[in-house]
């Protein structure tokens, strides 16, 4: 015995099945896209974090090398020191620092180059100070030259400190 409304039942069942499939697909797509977007954001944030870490490591390495150069600059004009040997070490360390900055793809490359230029200027002023110690004829000339060069060294040290402070502020 067959039901009188079997055609209507079949049509209603097919409609129910179609709506169920559509609803299930909408829920599955919402879950899929809901998890996919955070994963892409996570990858992007991890890339930014890695870039910040590389910049931090570079900044620390630069700072260590810069401090080594500053220590050599402080010792170069002391008595009983082989100035030529220290001068050669300074040239080597400054060239290494320059190469390190040139190979880096940092946003702060002009800043680092300015710091290196200041270090080169300090080195040149120290050389002039040593050279002027032997060539100045009078005590007044020596004192004036020494005072001028010391003021330049102080000026460069201040500029270097300002550059370091700007770098710290840029990194924040």
Secondary structure as GFF3:
##gff-version 3
##sequence-region A 1 172
A	DSSP	alpha_helix	6	75	.	.	.	ID=ss1
A	DSSP	alpha_helix	83	103	.	.	.	ID=ss2
A	DSSP	alpha_helix	109	135	.	.	.	ID=ss3
A	DSSP	alpha_helix	139	171	.	.	.	ID=ss4
###
